[in-house]
Amino acid sequence: MKINKKEELEKAAKYLLNLKETINLLDIVIRDAALEDVDSLVLQGIVKKYNKVYEEQLIHYDEMRSNGK
């Protein structure tokens, strides 16, 4: 079975966009919502985790693009 690199790149780009939107939304909630400190800390931990995943996936995406040329 042949892998369609264009489709895989599009999926990866969409996933990166979704991750970034999620991070941005959580940042807004942390900044603007009336949260208790403990809840804010939990969300900050999630944002930190998602930022790490985003960075890892961005590296993977860049490698996919580079190897596709």
C-alpha positions as protocol buffer text, in pm:
chain_id: "A"
residue {
  index: 1
  type: MET
  ca { x: 0 y: 0 z: 0 }
}
residue {
  index: 2
  type: LYS
  ca { x: 139 y: 333 z: -107 }
}
residue {
  index: 3
  type: ILE
  ca { x: 136 y: 625 z: 135 }
}
residue {
  index: 4
  type: ASN
  ca { x: 9 y: 951 z: -8 }
}
residue {
  index: 5
  type: LYS
  ca { x: 262 y: 1202 z: 126 }
}
residue {
  index: 6
  type: LYS
  ca { x: 48 y: 1501 z: 36 }
}
residue {
  index: 7
  type: GLU
  ca { x: -245 y: 1364 z: 238 }
}
residue {
  index: 8
  type: GLU
  ca { x: -19 y: 1278 z: 531 }
}
residue {
  index: 9
  type: LEU
  ca { x: 128 y: 1629 z: 531 }
}
residue {
  index: 10
  type: GLU
  ca { x: -221 y: 1780 z: 520 }
}
residue {
  index: 11
  type: LYS
  ca { x: -332 y: 1563 z: 815 }
}
residue {
  index: 12
  type: ALA
  ca { x: -21 y: 1658 z: 1012 }
}
residue {
  index: 13
  type: ALA
  ca { x: -73 y: 2029 z: 936 }
}
residue {
  index: 14
  type: LYS
  ca { x: -437 y: 2007 z: 1047 }
}
residue {
  index: 15
  type: TYR
  ca { x: -334 y: 1831 z: 1368 }
}
residue {
  index: 16
  type: LEU
  ca { x: -77 y: 2103 z: 1440 }
}
residue {
  index: 17
  type: LEU
  ca { x: -337 y: 2372 z: 1380 }
}
residue {
  index: 18
  type: ASN
  ca { x: -584 y: 2199 z: 1612 }
}
residue {
  index: 19
  type: LEU
  ca { x: -320 y: 2166 z: 1883 }
}
residue {
  index: 20
  type: LYS
  ca { x: -230 y: 2535 z: 1857 }
}
residue {
  index: 21
  type: GLU
  ca { x: -597 y: 2637 z: 1871 }
}
residue {
  index: 22
  type: THR
  ca { x: -647 y: 2419 z: 2179 }
}
residue {
  index: 23
  type: ILE
  ca { x: -345 y: 2575 z: 2348 }
}
residue {
  index: 24
  type: ASN
  ca { x: -470 y: 2925 z: 2265 }
}
residue {
  index: 25
  type: LEU
  ca { x: -818 y: 2851 z: 2397 }
}
residue {
  index: 26
  type: LEU
  ca { x: -681 y: 2710 z: 2721 }
}
residue {
  index: 27
  type: ASP
  ca { x: -458 y: 3017 z: 2759 }
}
residue {
  index: 28
  type: ILE
  ca { x: -767 y: 3239 z: 2724 }
}
residue {
  index: 29
  type: VAL
  ca { x: -958 y: 3035 z: 2982 }
}
residue {
  index: 30
  type: ILE
  ca { x: -665 y: 3056 z: 3225 }
}
residue {
  index: 31
  type: ARG
  ca { x: -633 y: 3431 z: 3169 }
}
residue {
  index: 32
  type: ASP
  ca { x: -998 y: 3536 z: 3163 }
}
residue {
  index: 33
  type: ALA
  ca { x: -1205 y: 3280 z: 3351 }
}
residue {
  index: 34
  type: ALA
  ca { x: -1287 y: 3298 z: 3719 }
}
residue {
  index: 35
  type: LEU
  ca { x: -1096 y: 2987 z: 3815 }
}
residue {
  index: 36
  type: GLU
  ca { x: -982 y: 2872 z: 4151 }
}
residue {
  index: 37
  type: ASP
  ca { x: -603 y: 2858 z: 4181 }
}
residue {
  index: 38
  type: VAL
  ca { x: -591 y: 2480 z: 4181 }
}
residue {
  index: 39
  type: ASP
  ca { x: -795 y: 2462 z: 3859 }
}
residue {
  index: 40
  type: SER
  ca { x: -574 y: 2724 z: 3695 }
}
residue {
  index: 41
  type: LEU
  ca { x: -267 y: 2520 z: 3787 }
}
residue {
  index: 42
  type: VAL
  ca { x: -419 y: 2205 z: 3640 }
}
residue {
  index: 43
  type: LEU
  ca { x: -493 y: 2385 z: 3313 }
}
residue {
  index: 44
  type: GLN
  ca { x: -143 y: 2535 z: 3308 }
}
residue {
  index: 45
  type: GLY
  ca { x: -4 y: 2183 z: 3334 }
}
residue {
  index: 46
  type: ILE
  ca { x: -218 y: 2073 z: 3042 }
}
residue {
  index: 47
  type: VAL
  ca { x: -101 y: 2370 z: 2835 }
}
residue {
  index: 48
  type: LYS
  ca { x: 260 y: 2284 z: 2916 }
}
residue {
  index: 49
  type: LYS
  ca { x: 200 y: 1925 z: 2805 }
}
residue {
  index: 50
  type: TYR
  ca { x: 28 y: 2032 z: 2482 }
}
residue {
  index: 51
  type: ASN
  ca { x: 306 y: 2280 z: 2404 }
}
residue {
  index: 52
  type: LYS
  ca { x: 556 y: 1997 z: 2432 }
}
residue {
  index: 53
  type: VAL
  ca { x: 346 y: 1775 z: 2205 }
}
residue {
  index: 54
  type: TYR
  ca { x: 312 y: 2065 z: 1959 }
}
residue {
  index: 55
  type: GLU
  ca { x: 690 y: 2118 z: 1945 }
}
residue {
  index: 56
  type: GLU
  ca { x: 751 y: 1745 z: 1895 }
}
residue {
  index: 57
  type: GLN
  ca { x: 489 y: 1721 z: 1622 }
}
residue {
  index: 58
  type: LEU
  ca { x: 623 y: 2033 z: 1451 }
}
residue {
  index: 59
  type: ILE
  ca { x: 967 y: 1872 z: 1432 }
}
residue {
  index: 60
  type: HIS
  ca { x: 810 y: 1557 z: 1289 }
}
residue {
  index: 61
  type: TYR
  ca { x: 612 y: 1764 z: 1037 }
}
residue {
  index: 62
  type: ASP
  ca { x: 923 y: 1951 z: 927 }
}
residue {
  index: 63
  type: GLU
  ca { x: 1107 y: 1620 z: 882 }
}
residue {
  index: 64
  type: MET
  ca { x: 817 y: 1484 z: 677 }
}
residue {
  index: 65
  type: ARG
  ca { x: 827 y: 1792 z: 453 }
}
residue {
  index: 66
  type: SER
  ca { x: 1205 y: 1777 z: 415 }
}
residue {
  index: 67
  type: ASN
  ca { x: 1207 y: 1406 z: 326 }
}
residue {
  index: 68
  type: GLY
  ca { x: 928 y: 1456 z: 75 }
}
residue {
  index: 69
  type: LYS
  ca { x: 1134 y: 1687 z: -146 }
}
